[in-house]
Structures are given as structure tokens and as C-alpha cells.
Amino acid sequence: MIGQSLFIFMMLALSFQISADSNFKLVKNLEERFASLSTEAALIKSYPHHSQSYIYDQALAIIAFSKAKKKAKARELLKALEKLQLHDGSLYFSYYLDGSSPYPTEGDKRFAGAIAWVGIAASHYQSAFHSKEFKPFNEKVLNYLQSQMKKFKIKNQEVWAVAFAPHDLKTTSWNENNVAALEHNLDAYRAFLNFQLINAEKSEEFKPIIHHVGEFILSLWDKDRQHFWSGADTTQGMINKEEMYLDNQSWSLLAMDESLLKMINPHKALQFNCKNFLVQDGEIEGFMDSRPANRPSAYQFVWSEGSAGQILAMKKTSPHFSCSSKQNTDFLKEVKKMMTSDGGIAYATSAENPDFTTSSSVAGTTWFYFAANNINPFHP
């Protein structure tokens, strides 16, 4: 009996050692990506051989540093975002490491979801360090998102949602200002809700917004097929049923509060992802990002960021859920195989799709850190 107990203790100690070692490498990788912008302000390099910092990656790193209790690092990134914030509270999609941006010269690329993640990150910082230093900055972010809300009808139901972007981008075949994406509204929903939860004086002000965005989110749940669709056209209220995305299910389960989760079937959403996005690429099994609704995807690769999101959704809503006989801990080991020599996590197992890379990434690294430590980044 004593021998068995000692064996269990040793295994637990070894497990902790492996976890601690991984955490050290992941956080160190993020720290080594810093590029000083000015005194006390820095941007984080999204990829090792890339000249830009995406604000979404900045937000993820702020959350990771806040959870790791590295206040100075989180503050440096927030100071940079505060410095770059536009007068209306918005931020461009990405910046060069000197603080300049390819936008708006290459189009007014200000995506609601990425901006909402900045708000989520600021709330994490406030909650973790009991500091209101960036509260005014966060309020400006939320006021901007509020200004981007549109009222329209889906199946004769009136809803409000945050538009994809403030203007049409000429480089795409669709009008970003006439689209409301589920993913972006999940981000905005949580940005408003988190701020309200830690700033009681804003409770009544943001309550109607949270309610309206929640109604839009639920309007995209297909009760017959038991999964979420990706978004809707705000001019006609038509739901986009041409494409399916992994994050539409996993991020929904992580972002929604209990009242919304009761209105859907989380188990079915997880099953949908297993059926449509589970792939094997070489020795690694995980989840790809998207596919057309009526035909197989042209690409079959494992996406670290999305796989970690699926792992967390499994942990949080159905701890014993299995997919292809694997549970969340098994998939976590699969994603860990994507760790690169610098201690970060590769973004994807293949660069066949030009939008993806096998390079070490902030997104893959932070989401793996969240999954390994059972951290839901949507919640401060």
C-alpha cells in the first residue's frame, strides 16, 4: 500500500515537473519576443521572422502575463496599445514593431473581434493586479464597439450585433460593414460582460448591450443541426451557411455565461467539431480551422490555437468527453508535439494554406499555455 502511494506521488510530482518546465519555456518565449516601442511600452512579435504585432496577439500575451503574475510585462504591452489607440477608441488590426501600421494605407482594417480581445485583456489586467490604470483605455475600447452595433432581423427576430469592421475593404469580395460575425460578437459579449463584472458602477449601463449581443449569439444556434453558424448579413438578415468554423463552437462554449449555455447543447457542439474538423497530419492529431459546408476542406493540417481552444471547451463543459477515443489531456499532448526549438508552439503543422505558418507563434503559445493550465482566457 505504501509502495503504491509512493508511486502515485512520484507520478504526480513528475507531472508537475513537466508542466512547470513547459510553463517556463512558454512564458520565456513570449518575453523574448518583446520589441521596445518607447519608455515602459513594448510590442510583441507575433512570429519570429515577422515584422508585425497583431493586436489580438498583444491581447493574448497580456492575458498570459496577467495569469503568470508578471505585471511589468503585461503593463508594457498595455502601455503600447494605449499609445496606439485612435481617438475613437479603436486600434488597427496590426502594427509594425516601431508603432507604425500598414493600415489605413492598405485599407481601414479595424476588426471588431481583435479590438474586443484588447478589452478582454485590459479587464484581465485590472482583475489580476487590482489596478484601474487602464480602465479609461478599456472604456474607450468598449465605447467604440458600442458605436459599431447594428439592429437588424434574423427570422423575424430583432437582434443587435457588432459589425465586422467600420468600412468595406476593397481587397475582399464582401462588405465587412454589412456582416456580423459570431466570433467577433462572442469577443464583444465577453469584453462588455467582464468590464461590468469588475466595475459595478457600469453594471446597468452595459446590461442592455450584453443582453442584445447574447440574443444575436443564440440566433445563430441551429436547433435542428445542433451547432452554431458563423454569422449573418446585417442588411438582409441572411445567416451564412456556406462555411463552418471550429471556433464557432469552441469559443462559444468558453465565452458564453451559464444563462446562455443553458439555451444550447454544448455536448453536440463538441461533437460537431469532432466530426468536421478532426485531422491527422503526420504524427499529430488535432483540429483544423474551417471547411466549406458542403464539401471537404482542401487543407488538412493541425491548427495549434484552435486545437487548444477545443481542448479547453472540452475541459470546461464536458470533462469526460472523448473524440476519436481521445480526451482533452490526450489532445494536449498532441499539441505539445508542436513545440519548436525556441520553446514556443508552431501555429500549424503545415503551411500549405498561405494564411498559416509552421513558425512559432504568440497565438499557439498562449492558447497552449491556457489549455495546459486550465485557464479560460475569456474569463478574468
C-alpha positions, 0 to 999 in steps of 0.5 A: 500500500505504501509502495503504491502511494509512493508511486502515485506521488512520484507520478504526480510530482513528475507531472508537475515537473513537466508542466512547470518546465513547459510553463517556463519555456512558454512564458520565456518565449513570449518575453523574448519576443518583446520589441521596445516601442518607447519608455515602459511600452513594448510590442510583441512579435507575433512570429519570429521572422515577422515584422508585425504585432497583431493586436489580438496577439498583444491581447493574448500575451497580456492575458498570459502575463496577467495569469503568470503574475508578471505585471511589468510585462503585461503593463508594457504591452498595455502601455503600447496599445494605449499609445496606439489607440485612435481617438475613437477608441479603436486600434488597427488590426496590426502594427509594425514593431516601431508603432507604425501600421500598414493600415489605413494605407492598405485599407481601414482594417479595424476588426471588431473581434481583435479590438474586443480581445484588447478589452478582454485583456485590459479587464484581465489586467485590472482583475489580476493586479487590482489596478484601474490604470487602464480602465479609461483605455478599456472604456474607450475600447468598449465605447467604440464597439458600442458605436459599431452595433447594428439592429437588424432581423434574423427570422423575424427576430430583432437582434443587435450585433457588432459589425465586422469592421467600420468600412468595406475593404476593397481587397475582399469580395464582401462588405465587412460593414454589412456582416456580423460575425459570431466570433467577433460578437462572442469577443464583444459579449465577453469584453462588455460582460467582464468590464461590468463584472469588475466595475459595478458602477457600469453594471446597468449601463452595459446590461442592455448591450450584453443582453442584445449581443447574447440574443444575436449569439443564440440566433445563430444556434441551429436547433435542428443541426445542433451547432452554431453558424458563423454569422449573418448579413446585417442588411438582409438578415441572411445567416451564412451557411456556406462555411463552418468554423471550429471556433464557432463552437469552441469559443462559444462554449468558453465565452458564453455565461451559464444563462446562455449555455443553458439555451444550447447543447454544448455536448453536440457542439463538441461533437460537431467539431469532432466530426468536421474538423478532426485531422491527422497530419503526420504524427499529430492529431488535432483540429483544423480551422474551417471547411466549406459546408458542403464539401471537404476542406482542401487543407488538412493540417493541425491548427495549434490555437484552435486545437487548444481552444477545443481542448479547453471547451472540452475541459470546461463543459464536458470533462469526460468527453472523448473524440476519436477515443481521445480526451482533452489531456490526450489532445494536449499532448498532441499539441505539445508535439508542436513545440519548436526549438525556441520553446514556443508552439508552431501555429500549424503543422503545415503551411500549405494554406498561405494564411498559416505558418509552421513558425512559432507563434504568440497565438499557439503559445498562449492558447497552449499555455491556457489549455495546459493550465486550465485557464479560460482566457475569456474569463478574468 
